[in-house]
Amino acid sequence: MKARVHVMLKNGVLDPQGEAVRHALGALGFDGVQGVRQGKVIELELAEGTTEATVTEMCEKLLANTVIESYTIELG
């Protein structure tokens, strides 16, 4: 079983990496980009029967800093 966890900085938290990407895109001539938020995707290969609750616990304890990041889980 696979799970994909998307982790992003919460709204209102400064994203210096996203701002650097936005600036670089502008320097390359892509003037229409007004904002960039950068995150990460974590793919997990899990044993059959692993529950979404277990993946949520993984996120809460390690995969996301829940003070400044939010996450979504896709199971499949």
ABEGO torsion letter per residue (X at the ends): XBBBBBBBBBBGBBBAAAAAAAAAAAAAGBAABABBBBBBBBBBBBBBGBBAAAAAAAAAAAABBAAABBBBBBBX
